[in-house]
């Protein structure tokens, strides 16, 4: 793959958005232990992402499909 500089920047932005939503999702699940309420499932995390995209212009400007992938 030989992306143009503009394509490379877009791919890096996609990666940044994906990391931004992946890390909190992993953290939610890593803090679970027996007796504690379960972390949000996929639907709950989708709702959180929708809210985060609405409240954060940088995240909201990104591709929702990239951000939803697990």
mmCIF file of the N, C-alpha and C atoms, coordinates in Angstrom:
data_MODEL
# 
_entry.id   MODEL 
# 
loop_
_atom_site.group_PDB 
_atom_site.id 
_atom_site.type_symbol 
_atom_site.label_atom_id 
_atom_site.label_alt_id 
_atom_site.label_comp_id 
_atom_site.label_asym_id 
_atom_site.label_entity_id 
_atom_site.label_seq_id 
_atom_site.pdbx_PDB_ins_code 
_atom_site.Cartn_x 
_atom_site.Cartn_y 
_atom_site.Cartn_z 
_atom_site.occupancy 
_atom_site.B_iso_or_equiv 
_atom_site.pdbx_formal_charge 
_atom_site.auth_seq_id 
_atom_site.auth_comp_id 
_atom_site.auth_asym_id 
_atom_site.auth_atom_id 
_atom_site.pdbx_PDB_model_num 
ATOM 1   N N  . UNK A 1 1  ? 0.847   -1.145  0.000  1.00 0.00 ? 1  UNK A N  1 
ATOM 2   C CA . UNK A 1 1  ? 0.000   0.000   0.000  1.00 0.00 ? 1  UNK A CA 1 
ATOM 3   C C  . UNK A 1 1  ? 0.912   1.233   0.000  1.00 0.00 ? 1  UNK A C  1 
ATOM 4   N N  . UNK A 1 2  ? 0.587   2.167   -0.851 1.00 0.00 ? 2  UNK A N  1 
ATOM 5   C CA . UNK A 1 2  ? 1.353   3.404   -0.960 1.00 0.00 ? 2  UNK A CA 1 
ATOM 6   C C  . UNK A 1 2  ? 0.389   4.581   -0.876 1.00 0.00 ? 2  UNK A C  1 
ATOM 7   N N  . UNK A 1 3  ? -0.044  4.910   0.341  1.00 0.00 ? 3  UNK A N  1 
ATOM 8   C CA . UNK A 1 3  ? -1.017  5.999   0.467  1.00 0.00 ? 3  UNK A CA 1 
ATOM 9   C C  . UNK A 1 3  ? -0.377  7.354   0.183  1.00 0.00 ? 3  UNK A C  1 
ATOM 10  N N  . UNK A 1 4  ? -1.201  8.254   -0.286 1.00 0.00 ? 4  UNK A N  1 
ATOM 11  C CA . UNK A 1 4  ? -0.752  9.632   -0.449 1.00 0.00 ? 4  UNK A CA 1 
ATOM 12  C C  . UNK A 1 4  ? -0.585  10.220  0.954  1.00 0.00 ? 4  UNK A C  1 
ATOM 13  N N  . UNK A 1 5  ? 0.098   11.335  1.085  1.00 0.00 ? 5  UNK A N  1 
ATOM 14  C CA . UNK A 1 5  ? 0.221   11.952  2.412  1.00 0.00 ? 5  UNK A CA 1 
ATOM 15  C C  . UNK A 1 5  ? -1.141  12.235  3.060  1.00 0.00 ? 5  UNK A C  1 
ATOM 16  N N  . UNK A 1 6  ? -2.093  12.667  2.255  1.00 0.00 ? 6  UNK A N  1 
ATOM 17  C CA . UNK A 1 6  ? -3.435  12.948  2.784  1.00 0.00 ? 6  UNK A CA 1 
ATOM 18  C C  . UNK A 1 6  ? -4.105  11.646  3.262  1.00 0.00 ? 6  UNK A C  1 
ATOM 19  N N  . UNK A 1 7  ? -3.983  10.574  2.496  1.00 0.00 ? 7  UNK A N  1 
ATOM 20  C CA . UNK A 1 7  ? -4.555  9.290   2.893  1.00 0.00 ? 7  UNK A CA 1 
ATOM 21  C C  . UNK A 1 7  ? -3.880  8.761   4.162  1.00 0.00 ? 7  UNK A C  1 
ATOM 22  N N  . UNK A 1 8  ? -2.568  8.954   4.246  1.00 0.00 ? 8  UNK A N  1 
ATOM 23  C CA . UNK A 1 8  ? -1.847  8.514   5.434  1.00 0.00 ? 8  UNK A CA 1 
ATOM 24  C C  . UNK A 1 8  ? -2.351  9.251   6.675  1.00 0.00 ? 8  UNK A C  1 
ATOM 25  N N  . UNK A 1 9  ? -2.555  10.551  6.564  1.00 0.00 ? 9  UNK A N  1 
ATOM 26  C CA . UNK A 1 9  ? -3.073  11.325  7.697  1.00 0.00 ? 9  UNK A CA 1 
ATOM 27  C C  . UNK A 1 9  ? -4.470  10.853  8.091  1.00 0.00 ? 9  UNK A C  1 
ATOM 28  N N  . UNK A 1 10 ? -5.301  10.531  7.102  1.00 0.00 ? 10 UNK A N  1 
ATOM 29  C CA . UNK A 1 10 ? -6.651  10.049  7.399  1.00 0.00 ? 10 UNK A CA 1 
ATOM 30  C C  . UNK A 1 10 ? -6.595  8.697   8.111  1.00 0.00 ? 10 UNK A C  1 
ATOM 31  N N  . UNK A 1 11 ? -5.709  7.824   7.676  1.00 0.00 ? 11 UNK A N  1 
ATOM 32  C CA . UNK A 1 11 ? -5.573  6.519   8.333  1.00 0.00 ? 11 UNK A CA 1 
ATOM 33  C C  . UNK A 1 11 ? -5.090  6.683   9.772  1.00 0.00 ? 11 UNK A C  1 
ATOM 34  N N  . UNK A 1 12 ? -4.145  7.594   9.993  1.00 0.00 ? 12 UNK A N  1 
ATOM 35  C CA . UNK A 1 12 ? -3.660  7.845   11.347 1.00 0.00 ? 12 UNK A CA 1 
ATOM 36  C C  . UNK A 1 12 ? -4.764  8.401   12.236 1.00 0.00 ? 12 UNK A C  1 
ATOM 37  N N  . UNK A 1 13 ? -5.624  9.237   11.666 1.00 0.00 ? 13 UNK A N  1 
ATOM 38  C CA . UNK A 1 13 ? -6.755  9.774   12.414 1.00 0.00 ? 13 UNK A CA 1 
ATOM 39  C C  . UNK A 1 13 ? -7.738  8.660   12.777 1.00 0.00 ? 13 UNK A C  1 
ATOM 40  N N  . UNK A 1 14 ? -8.003  7.751   11.827 1.00 0.00 ? 14 UNK A N  1 
ATOM 41  C CA . UNK A 1 14 ? -8.866  6.595   12.113 1.00 0.00 ? 14 UNK A CA 1 
ATOM 42  C C  . UNK A 1 14 ? -8.286  5.781   13.275 1.00 0.00 ? 14 UNK A C  1 
ATOM 43  N N  . UNK A 1 15 ? -6.981  5.569   13.253 1.00 0.00 ? 15 UNK A N  1 
ATOM 44  C CA . UNK A 1 15 ? -6.327  4.812   14.333 1.00 0.00 ? 15 UNK A CA 1 
ATOM 45  C C  . UNK A 1 15 ? -6.458  5.533   15.668 1.00 0.00 ? 15 UNK A C  1 
ATOM 46  N N  . UNK A 1 16 ? -6.301  6.840   15.660 1.00 0.00 ? 16 UNK A N  1 
ATOM 47  C CA . UNK A 1 16 ? -6.421  7.614   16.896 1.00 0.00 ? 16 UNK A CA 1 
ATOM 48  C C  . UNK A 1 16 ? -7.833  7.520   17.458 1.00 0.00 ? 16 UNK A C  1 
ATOM 49  N N  . UNK A 1 17 ? -8.831  7.625   16.587 1.00 0.00 ? 17 UNK A N  1 
ATOM 50  C CA . UNK A 1 17 ? -10.224 7.505   17.036 1.00 0.00 ? 17 UNK A CA 1 
ATOM 51  C C  . UNK A 1 17 ? -10.481 6.103   17.591 1.00 0.00 ? 17 UNK A C  1 
ATOM 52  N N  . UNK A 1 18 ? -9.990  5.091   16.908 1.00 0.00 ? 18 UNK A N  1 
ATOM 53  C CA . UNK A 1 18 ? -10.204 3.710   17.350 1.00 0.00 ? 18 UNK A CA 1 
ATOM 54  C C  . UNK A 1 18 ? -9.562  3.476   18.721 1.00 0.00 ? 18 UNK A C  1 
ATOM 55  N N  . UNK A 1 19 ? -8.352  3.970   18.926 1.00 0.00 ? 19 UNK A N  1 
ATOM 56  C CA . UNK A 1 19 ? -7.693  3.840   20.234 1.00 0.00 ? 19 UNK A CA 1 
ATOM 57  C C  . UNK A 1 19 ? -8.464  4.578   21.312 1.00 0.00 ? 19 UNK A C  1 
ATOM 58  N N  . UNK A 1 20 ? -8.976  5.754   20.965 1.00 0.00 ? 20 UNK A N  1 
ATOM 59  C CA . UNK A 1 20 ? -9.695  6.592   21.923 1.00 0.00 ? 20 UNK A CA 1 
ATOM 60  C C  . UNK A 1 20 ? -10.931 5.878   22.461 1.00 0.00 ? 20 UNK A C  1 
ATOM 61  N N  . UNK A 1 21 ? -11.614 5.102   21.634 1.00 0.00 ? 21 UNK A N  1 
ATOM 62  C CA . UNK A 1 21 ? -12.803 4.390   22.110 1.00 0.00 ? 21 UNK A CA 1 
ATOM 63  C C  . UNK A 1 21 ? -12.461 2.987   22.614 1.00 0.00 ? 21 UNK A C  1 
ATOM 64  N N  . UNK A 1 22 ? -11.404 2.391   22.118 1.00 0.00 ? 22 UNK A N  1 
ATOM 65  C CA . UNK A 1 22 ? -11.028 1.030   22.534 1.00 0.00 ? 22 UNK A CA 1 
ATOM 66  C C  . UNK A 1 22 ? -10.534 1.010   23.983 1.00 0.00 ? 22 UNK A C  1 
ATOM 67  N N  . UNK A 1 23 ? -9.658  1.937   24.330 1.00 0.00 ? 23 UNK A N  1 
ATOM 68  C CA . UNK A 1 23 ? -9.053  1.920   25.662 1.00 0.00 ? 23 UNK A CA 1 
ATOM 69  C C  . UNK A 1 23 ? -10.079 2.002   26.801 1.00 0.00 ? 23 UNK A C  1 
ATOM 70  N N  . UNK A 1 24 ? -11.067 2.912   26.753 1.00 0.00 ? 24 UNK A N  1 
ATOM 71  C CA . UNK A 1 24 ? -12.063 2.917   27.826 1.00 0.00 ? 24 UNK A CA 1 
ATOM 72  C C  . UNK A 1 24 ? -12.910 1.634   27.853 1.00 0.00 ? 24 UNK A C  1 
ATOM 73  N N  . UNK A 1 25 ? -13.178 1.053   26.681 1.00 0.00 ? 25 UNK A N  1 
ATOM 74  C CA . UNK A 1 25 ? -13.955 -0.195  26.637 1.00 0.00 ? 25 UNK A CA 1 
ATOM 75  C C  . UNK A 1 25 ? -13.200 -1.318  27.333 1.00 0.00 ? 25 UNK A C  1 
ATOM 76  N N  . UNK A 1 26 ? -11.912 -1.417  27.069 1.00 0.00 ? 26 UNK A N  1 
ATOM 77  C CA . UNK A 1 26 ? -11.093 -2.439  27.728 1.00 0.00 ? 26 UNK A CA 1 
ATOM 78  C C  . UNK A 1 26 ? -11.035 -2.173  29.231 1.00 0.00 ? 26 UNK A C  1 
ATOM 79  N N  . UNK A 1 27 ? -10.898 -0.911  29.598 1.00 0.00 ? 27 UNK A N  1 
ATOM 80  C CA . UNK A 1 27 ? -10.834 -0.557  31.017 1.00 0.00 ? 27 UNK A CA 1 
ATOM 81  C C  . UNK A 1 27 ? -12.131 -0.928  31.738 1.00 0.00 ? 27 UNK A C  1 
ATOM 82  N N  . UNK A 1 28 ? -13.261 -0.681  31.098 1.00 0.00 ? 28 UNK A N  1 
ATOM 83  C CA . UNK A 1 28 ? -14.543 -1.037  31.718 1.00 0.00 ? 28 UNK A CA 1 
ATOM 84  C C  . UNK A 1 28 ? -14.587 -2.522  32.042 1.00 0.00 ? 28 UNK A C  1 
ATOM 85  N N  . UNK A 1 29 ? -14.144 -3.344  31.129 1.00 0.00 ? 29 UNK A N  1 
ATOM 86  C CA . UNK A 1 29 ? -14.206 -4.785  31.319 1.00 0.00 ? 29 UNK A CA 1 
ATOM 87  C C  . UNK A 1 29 ? -13.116 -5.300  32.267 1.00 0.00 ? 29 UNK A C  1 
ATOM 88  N N  . UNK A 1 30 ? -12.003 -4.606  32.342 1.00 0.00 ? 30 UNK A N  1 
ATOM 89  C CA . UNK A 1 30 ? -10.918 -5.082  33.202 1.00 0.00 ? 30 UNK A CA 1 
ATOM 90  C C  . UNK A 1 30 ? -11.185 -4.800  34.678 1.00 0.00 ? 30 UNK A C  1 
ATOM 91  N N  . UNK A 1 31 ? -12.105 -3.896  34.983 1.00 0.00 ? 31 UNK A N  1 
ATOM 92  C CA . UNK A 1 31 ? -12.415 -3.581  36.374 1.00 0.00 ? 31 UNK A CA 1 
ATOM 93  C C  . UNK A 1 31 ? -13.529 -4.449  36.946 1.00 0.00 ? 31 UNK A C  1 
ATOM 94  N N  . UNK A 1 32 ? -14.025 -5.377  36.171 1.00 0.00 ? 32 UNK A N  1 
ATOM 95  C CA . UNK A 1 32 ? -15.084 -6.256  36.658 1.00 0.00 ? 32 UNK A CA 1 
ATOM 96  C C  . UNK A 1 32 ? -14.500 -7.314  37.580 1.00 0.00 ? 32 UNK A C  1 
ATOM 97  N N  . UNK A 1 33 ? -15.225 -7.630  38.606 1.00 0.00 ? 33 UNK A N  1 
ATOM 98  C CA . UNK A 1 33 ? -14.897 -8.776  39.454 1.00 0.00 ? 33 UNK A CA 1 
ATOM 99  C C  . UNK A 1 33 ? -16.205 -9.328  40.015 1.00 0.00 ? 33 UNK A C  1 
ATOM 100 N N  . UNK A 1 34 ? -16.139 -10.542 40.526 1.00 0.00 ? 34 UNK A N  1 
ATOM 101 C CA . UNK A 1 34 ? -17.327 -11.225 41.043 1.00 0.00 ? 34 UNK A CA 1 
ATOM 102 C C  . UNK A 1 34 ? -18.048 -10.333 42.064 1.00 0.00 ? 34 UNK A C  1 
ATOM 103 N N  . UNK A 1 35 ? -19.348 -10.220 41.896 1.00 0.00 ? 35 UNK A N  1 
ATOM 104 C CA . UNK A 1 35 ? -20.148 -9.408  42.796 1.00 0.00 ? 35 UNK A CA 1 
ATOM 105 C C  . UNK A 1 35 ? -20.330 -7.974  42.328 1.00 0.00 ? 35 UNK A C  1 
ATOM 106 N N  . UNK A 1 36 ? -19.584 -7.573  41.347 1.00 0.00 ? 36 UNK A N  1 
ATOM 107 C CA . UNK A 1 36 ? -19.710 -6.207  40.818 1.00 0.00 ? 36 UNK A CA 1 
ATOM 108 C C  . UNK A 1 36 ? -20.614 -6.245  39.591 1.00 0.00 ? 36 UNK A C  1 
ATOM 109 N N  . UNK A 1 37 ? -21.356 -5.187  39.409 1.00 0.00 ? 37 UNK A N  1 
ATOM 110 C CA . UNK A 1 37 ? -22.219 -5.070  38.232 1.00 0.00 ? 37 UNK A CA 1 
ATOM 111 C C  . UNK A 1 37 ? -21.381 -5.227  36.965 1.00 0.00 ? 37 UNK A C  1 
ATOM 112 N N  . UNK A 1 38 ? -21.907 -5.941  36.016 1.00 0.00 ? 38 UNK A N  1 
ATOM 113 C CA . UNK A 1 38 ? -21.181 -6.186  34.763 1.00 0.00 ? 38 UNK A CA 1 
ATOM 114 C C  . UNK A 1 38 ? -20.929 -4.888  34.004 1.00 0.00 ? 38 UNK A C  1 
ATOM 115 N N  . UNK A 1 39 ? -19.864 -4.887  33.242 1.00 0.00 ? 39 UNK A N  1 
ATOM 116 C CA . UNK A 1 39 ? -19.555 -3.759  32.356 1.00 0.00 ? 39 UNK A CA 1 
ATOM 117 C C  . UNK A 1 39 ? -20.629 -3.688  31.279 1.00 0.00 ? 39 UNK A C  1 
ATOM 118 N N  . UNK A 1 40 ? -20.792 -2.526  30.666 1.00 0.00 ? 40 UNK A N  1 
ATOM 119 C CA . UNK A 1 40 ? -21.786 -2.414  29.604 1.00 0.00 ? 40 UNK A CA 1 
ATOM 120 C C  . UNK A 1 40 ? -21.499 -3.401  28.471 1.00 0.00 ? 40 UNK A C  1 
ATOM 121 N N  . UNK A 1 41 ? -22.540 -3.956  27.923 1.00 0.00 ? 41 UNK A N  1 
ATOM 122 C CA . UNK A 1 41 ? -22.400 -4.830  26.764 1.00 0.00 ? 41 UNK A CA 1 
ATOM 123 C C  . UNK A 1 41 ? -22.254 -3.998  25.499 1.00 0.00 ? 41 UNK A C  1 
ATOM 124 N N  . UNK A 1 42 ? -22.335 -4.674  24.364 1.00 0.00 ? 42 UNK A N  1 
ATOM 125 C CA . UNK A 1 42 ? -22.141 -3.989  23.086 1.00 0.00 ? 42 UNK A CA 1 
ATOM 126 C C  . UNK A 1 42 ? -23.139 -2.849  22.901 1.00 0.00 ? 42 UNK A C  1 
ATOM 127 N N  . UNK A 1 43 ? -24.422 -3.102  23.178 1.00 0.00 ? 43 UNK A N  1 
ATOM 128 C CA . UNK A 1 43 ? -25.438 -2.057  22.989 1.00 0.00 ? 43 UNK A CA 1 
ATOM 129 C C  . UNK A 1 43 ? -25.173 -0.869  23.910 1.00 0.00 ? 43 UNK A C  1 
ATOM 130 N N  . UNK A 1 44 ? -24.811 -1.144  25.155 1.00 0.00 ? 44 UNK A N  1 
ATOM 131 C CA . UNK A 1 44 ? -24.506 -0.068  26.091 1.00 0.00 ? 44 UNK A CA 1 
ATOM 132 C C  . UNK A 1 44 ? -23.304 0.749   25.662 1.00 0.00 ? 44 UNK A C  1 
ATOM 133 N N  . UNK A 1 45 ? -22.291 0.060   25.170 1.00 0.00 ? 45 UNK A N  1 
ATOM 134 C CA . UNK A 1 45 ? -21.111 0.774   24.692 1.00 0.00 ? 45 UNK A CA 1 
ATOM 135 C C  . UNK A 1 45 ? -21.419 1.578   23.430 1.00 0.00 ? 45 UNK A C  1 
ATOM 136 N N  . UNK A 1 46 ? -22.315 1.080   22.595 1.00 0.00 ? 46 UNK A N  1 
ATOM 137 C CA . UNK A 1 46 ? -22.731 1.848   21.411 1.00 0.00 ? 46 UNK A CA 1 
ATOM 138 C C  . UNK A 1 46 ? -23.423 3.137   21.844 1.00 0.00 ? 46 UNK A C  1 
ATOM 139 N N  . UNK A 1 47 ? -24.270 3.056   22.864 1.00 0.00 ? 47 UNK A N  1 
ATOM 140 C CA . UNK A 1 47 ? -24.927 4.260   23.376 1.00 0.00 ? 47 UNK A CA 1 
ATOM 141 C C  . UNK A 1 47 ? -23.893 5.237   23.946 1.00 0.00 ? 47 UNK A C  1 
ATOM 142 N N  . UNK A 1 48 ? -22.911 4.712   24.654 1.00 0.00 ? 48 UNK A N  1 
ATOM 143 C CA . UNK A 1 48 ? -21.855 5.577   25.192 1.00 0.00 ? 48 UNK A CA 1 
ATOM 144 C C  . UNK A 1 48 ? -21.079 6.252   24.062 1.00 0.00 ? 48 UNK A C  1 
ATOM 145 N N  . UNK A 1 49 ? -20.801 5.500   23.012 1.00 0.00 ? 49 UNK A N  1 
ATOM 146 C CA . UNK A 1 49 ? -20.067 6.066   21.882 1.00 0.00 ? 49 UNK A CA 1 
ATOM 147 C C  . UNK A 1 49 ? -20.890 7.161   21.206 1.00 0.00 ? 49 UNK A C  1 
ATOM 148 N N  . UNK A 1 50 ? -22.186 6.930   21.036 1.00 0.00 ? 50 UNK A N  1 
ATOM 149 C CA . UNK A 1 50 ? -23.045 7.943   20.435 1.00 0.00 ? 50 UNK A CA 1 
ATOM 150 C C  . UNK A 1 50 ? -23.013 9.229   21.254 1.00 0.00 ? 50 UNK A C  1 
ATOM 151 N N  . UNK A 1 51 ? -23.084 9.089   22.564 1.00 0.00 ? 51 UNK A N  1 
ATOM 152 C CA . UNK A 1 51 ? -23.031 10.260  23.440 1.00 0.00 ? 51 UNK A CA 1 
ATOM 153 C C  . UNK A 1 51 ? -21.662 10.940  23.354 1.00 0.00 ? 51 UNK A C  1 
ATOM 154 N N  . UNK A 1 52 ? -20.610 10.161  23.356 1.00 0.00 ? 52 UNK A N  1 
ATOM 155 C CA . UNK A 1 52 ? -19.262 10.729  23.266 1.00 0.00 ? 52 UNK A CA 1 
ATOM 156 C C  . UNK A 1 52 ? -19.062 11.458  21.935 1.00 0.00 ? 52 UNK A C  1 
ATOM 157 N N  . UNK A 1 53 ? -19.575 10.895  20.841 1.00 0.00 ? 53 UNK A N  1 
ATOM 158 C CA . UNK A 1 53 ? -19.454 11.543  19.537 1.00 0.00 ? 53 UNK A CA 1 
ATOM 159 C C  . UNK A 1 53 ? -20.222 12.862  19.516 1.00 0.00 ? 53 UNK A C  1 
ATOM 160 N N  . UNK A 1 54 ? -21.353 12.899  20.202 1.00 0.00 ? 54 UNK A N  1 
ATOM 161 C CA . UNK A 1 54 ? -22.163 14.120  20.258 1.00 0.00 ? 54 UNK A CA 1 
ATOM 162 C C  . UNK A 1 54 ? -21.451 15.196  21.089 1.00 0.00 ? 54 UNK A C  1 
ATOM 163 N N  . UNK A 1 55 ? -20.768 14.791  22.157 1.00 0.00 ? 55 UNK A N  1 
ATOM 164 C CA . UNK A 1 55 ? -20.142 15.741  23.070 1.00 0.00 ? 55 UNK A CA 1 
ATOM 165 C C  . UNK A 1 55 ? -18.713 16.125  22.695 1.00 0.00 ? 55 UNK A C  1 
ATOM 166 N N  . UNK A 1 56 ? -18.110 15.424  21.755 1.00 0.00 ? 56 UNK A N  1 
ATOM 167 C CA . UNK A 1 56 ? -16.710 15.642  21.420 1.00 0.00 ? 56 UNK A CA 1 
ATOM 168 C C  . UNK A 1 56 ? -16.594 15.847  19.913 1.00 0.00 ? 56 UNK A C  1 
ATOM 169 N N  . UNK A 1 57 ? -16.364 17.077  19.510 1.00 0.00 ? 57 UNK A N  1 
ATOM 170 C CA . UNK A 1 57 ? -16.310 17.414  18.082 1.00 0.00 ? 57 UNK A CA 1 
ATOM 171 C C  . UNK A 1 57 ? -15.246 16.602  17.341 1.00 0.00 ? 57 UNK A C  1 
ATOM 172 N N  . UNK A 1 58 ? -14.075 16.432  17.966 1.00 0.00 ? 58 UNK A N  1 
ATOM 173 C CA . UNK A 1 58 ? -12.989 15.684  17.321 1.00 0.00 ? 58 UNK A CA 1 
ATOM 174 C C  . UNK A 1 58 ? -13.419 14.253  17.036 1.00 0.00 ? 58 UNK A C  1 
ATOM 175 N N  . UNK A 1 59 ? -14.009 13.602  18.034 1.00 0.00 ? 59 UNK A N  1 
ATOM 176 C CA . UNK A 1 59 ? -14.453 12.223  17.853 1.00 0.00 ? 59 UNK A CA 1 
ATOM 177 C C  . UNK A 1 59 ? -15.628 12.162  16.887 1.00 0.00 ? 59 UNK A C  1 
ATOM 178 N N  . UNK A 1 60 ? -16.546 13.097  17.010 1.00 0.00 ? 60 UNK A N  1 
ATOM 179 C CA . UNK A 1 60 ? -17.722 13.123  16.143 1.00 0.00 ? 60 UNK A CA 1 
ATOM 180 C C  . UNK A 1 60 ? -17.383 13.334  14.674 1.00 0.00 ? 60 UNK A C  1 
ATOM 181 N N  . UNK A 1 61 ? -16.237 13.933  14.399 1.00 0.00 ? 61 UNK A N  1 
ATOM 182 C CA . UNK A 1 61 ? -15.839 14.167  13.007 1.00 0.00 ? 61 UNK A CA 1 
ATOM 183 C C  . UNK A 1 61 ? -15.291 12.902  12.352 1.00 0.00 ? 61 UNK A C  1 
ATOM 184 N N  . UNK A 1 62 ? -15.041 11.881  13.169 1.00 0.00 ? 62 UNK A N  1 
ATOM 185 C CA . UNK A 1 62 ? -14.481 10.639  12.640 1.00 0.00 ? 62 UNK A CA 1 
ATOM 186 C C  . UNK A 1 62 ? -15.539 9.712   12.074 1.00 0.00 ? 62 UNK A C  1 
ATOM 187 N N  . UNK A 1 63 ? -15.091 8.623   11.525 1.00 0.00 ? 63 UNK A N  1 
ATOM 188 C CA . UNK A 1 63 ? -15.952 7.629   10.906 1.00 0.00 ? 63 UNK A CA 1 
ATOM 189 C C  . UNK A 1 63 ? -16.543 6.707   11.987 1.00 0.00 ? 63 UNK A C  1 
ATOM 190 N N  . UNK A 1 64 ? -17.859 6.721   12.108 1.00 0.00 ? 64 UNK A N  1 
ATOM 191 C CA . UNK A 1 64 ? -18.528 5.912   13.145 1.00 0.00 ? 64 UNK A CA 1 
ATOM 192 C C  . UNK A 1 64 ? -18.300 4.429   12.932 1.00 0.00 ? 64 UNK A C  1 
ATOM 193 N N  . UNK A 1 65 ? -18.210 3.977   11.693 1.00 0.00 ? 65 UNK A N  1 
ATOM 194 C CA . UNK A 1 65 ? -17.962 2.546   11.439 1.00 0.00 ? 65 UNK A CA 1 
ATOM 195 C C  . UNK A 1 65 ? -16.612 2.121   11.983 1.00 0.00 ? 65 UNK A C  1 
ATOM 196 N N  . UNK A 1 66 ? -15.608 2.930   11.817 1.00 0.00 ? 66 UNK A N  1 
ATOM 197 C CA . UNK A 1 66 ? -14.276 2.625   12.344 1.00 0.00 ? 66 UNK A CA 1 
ATOM 198 C C  . UNK A 1 66 ? -14.336 2.575   13.865 1.00 0.00 ? 66 UNK A C  1 
ATOM 199 N N  . UNK A 1 67 ? -15.067 3.485   14.464 1.00 0.00 ? 67 UNK A N  1 
ATOM 200 C CA . UNK A 1 67 ? -15.127 3.568   15.919 1.00 0.00 ? 67 UNK A CA 1 
ATOM 201 C C  . UNK A 1 67 ? -15.943 2.447   16.554 1.00 0.00 ? 67 UNK A C  1 
ATOM 202 N N  . UNK A 1 68 ? -16.882 1.884   15.826 1.00 0.00 ? 68 UNK A N  1 
ATOM 203 C CA . UNK A 1 68 ? -17.738 0.826   16.364 1.00 0.00 ? 68 UNK A CA 1 
ATOM 204 C C  . UNK A 1 68 ? -17.085 -0.546  16.328 1.00 0.00 ? 68 UNK A C  1 
ATOM 205 N N  . UNK A 1 69 ? -16.065 -0.724  15.546 1.00 0.00 ? 69 UNK A N  1 
ATOM 206 C CA . UNK A 1 69 ? -15.445 -2.050  15.405 1.00 0.00 ? 69 UNK A CA 1 
ATOM 207 C C  . UNK A 1 69 ? -14.784 -2.465  16.692 1.00 0.00 ? 69 UNK A C  1 
ATOM 208 N N  . UNK A 1 70 ? -14.857 -3.733  16.973 1.00 0.00 ? 70 UNK A N  1 
ATOM 209 C CA . UNK A 1 70 ? -14.221 -4.261  18.170 1.00 0.00 ? 70 UNK A CA 1 
ATOM 210 C C  . UNK A 1 70 ? -13.048 -5.114  17.794 1.00 0.00 ? 70 UNK A C  1 
# 
